[in-house]
């Protein structure tokens, strides 16, 4: 039987009106907290839960990386936050080389976001190709490295999703 039918039998007809991502969010929350899978009329099986999570992954993959405009729309939608990151990195680089008045730049900047921010930012940067939803406490780290005076081979930055 279909996924929605299995979910509706266990959780009631109201689940048919929920999006794939609303269902997945409830399942992820239960899993991360170590709680049992949701039960109303009956409990859903682990196999049905996995199917529901896979359905949500497909939904977001299409939305953020889809060939019918999803990838371009994601890049456009998240350009402002990415521009803010670039601007902060450039200001920090200018401060460390004396190019910024006063030479003061924050040592650490933290921008927080939910998984619904981490996934599309990763997609906009081109590393959400596996389309697996970010796990709890996922993050994207941007670092500005400075080469030492003895090593002028160049600076490198790191970008990627770190495991929780």
C-alpha positions in Angstrom: 0.0 0.0 0.0 1.0 3.6 -0.4 2.9 5.6 2.2 0.0 8.0 2.9 -2.4 5.1 3.4 -0.1 3.4 5.9 0.4 6.7 7.8 -3.3 7.4 7.8 -4.1 4.0 9.2 -1.7 4.5 12.0 -2.0 8.2 12.7 -5.5 9.1 11.5 -6.8 10.8 8.4 -5.5 14.2 9.4 -2.0 13.1 8.3 -3.2 13.2 4.7 -3.3 17.0 4.9 0.3 17.3 6.2 3.2 17.8 3.9 6.0 15.3 3.6 8.3 17.6 5.5 5.9 18.1 8.4 5.6 14.3 8.8 9.4 13.9 8.6 10.0 16.7 11.1 7.8 14.8 13.7 9.7 11.6 12.9 13.1 13.2 13.2 12.2 14.9 16.5 11.0 11.6 18.0 14.2 9.8 16.7 16.6 12.4 18.0 14.9 12.4 21.4 14.9 8.6 21.6 11.1 8.5 21.7 9.0 5.8 20.2 7.6 6.3 16.7 4.2 8.1 16.7 1.1 6.1 17.6 -2.5 7.2 17.4 -4.7 4.3 16.2 -1.7 2.1 15.7 2.1 2.7 15.8 3.9 3.2 12.5 6.6 0.7 11.7 10.3 1.6 11.3 10.0 0.7 7.6 7.1 3.2 7.1 9.1 5.8 9.0 12.1 5.3 6.7 9.8 5.6 3.7 8.4 8.9 5.1 11.9 10.3 5.7 12.9 9.3 2.2 9.8 11.0 0.8 10.8 14.2 2.6 14.4 13.9 1.3 13.0 13.6 -2.3 10.8 16.6 -1.8 13.6 18.9 -0.5 16.0 17.6 -3.1 13.6 18.5 -5.8 12.9 21.9 -4.2 16.5 22.9 -3.6 18.4 21.2 -6.4 15.7 20.4 -9.0 16.4 20.7 -12.6 13.2 22.7 -13.2 14.5 25.8 -11.5 15.0 24.6 -8.0 18.8 25.0 -8.0 18.7 28.5 -9.5 15.8 29.6 -7.2 17.8 28.4 -4.2 20.9 30.3 -5.3 18.8 33.4 -5.8 16.9 33.0 -2.5 19.9 32.5 -0.4 22.2 35.0 -2.1 21.7 37.6 0.6 22.9 35.4 3.4 25.8 34.2 1.3 26.7 37.8 0.4 26.7 38.6 4.2 29.1 35.8 4.8 31.4 37.0 2.0 31.2 40.6 3.2 32.2 39.5 6.7 35.1 37.4 5.5 36.3 40.3 3.3 36.1 42.7 6.2 38.0 40.3 8.5 40.6 39.9 5.8 41.0 43.6 5.4 41.3 44.1 9.2 44.1 41.5 9.5 46.1 43.3 6.7 45.5 46.8 8.1 43.0 47.7 5.5 40.2 48.4 7.9 40.1 51.5 10.0 41.0 50.5 13.5 41.9 47.0 12.4 39.1 45.6 14.6 37.1 42.6 13.2 35.3 40.0 15.2 37.2 36.8 15.8 34.0 34.7 15.6 30.7 35.3 14.0 27.9 32.8 14.5 24.8 32.8 12.3 22.2 30.4 13.4 19.6 28.6 11.3 17.3 25.6 11.3 17.8 22.6 9.0 15.6 24.5 6.5 18.4 27.0 6.2 21.4 24.6 6.3 20.1 22.5 3.5 19.4 25.2 0.9 22.6 27.1 1.8 24.5 23.8 1.2 22.5 23.4 -2.1 23.4 27.0 -3.1 27.0 26.2 -2.5 26.8 23.0 -4.5 27.3 20.3 -1.8 23.8 19.1 -1.2 24.0 16.7 -4.2 23.4 13.6 -2.0 20.1 15.2 -0.9 20.1 13.7 2.6 18.5 16.1 5.0 20.9 17.7 7.5 21.1 15.9 10.8 20.4 17.5 14.1 23.1 20.2 15.0 24.5 20.2 11.4 26.4 23.3 10.5 28.3 24.9 7.7 31.6 26.5 8.7 33.4 29.3 6.8 36.9 29.9 8.0 39.4 32.7 7.0 42.9 31.4 7.2 46.0 33.5 7.3 49.3 32.2 6.2 52.2 32.7 8.6 55.0 35.1 7.6 57.3 32.0 7.1 54.7 30.3 4.8 53.4 32.4 2.0 52.1 29.5 0.0 48.6 30.9 0.3 45.6 30.8 2.5 42.8 28.3 2.3 39.3 28.3 3.6 37.2 25.3 4.7 33.6 24.8 3.7 31.5 21.7 4.4 29.0 20.0 6.7 30.6 18.8 9.9 29.1 15.7 11.6 27.2 16.5 14.8 
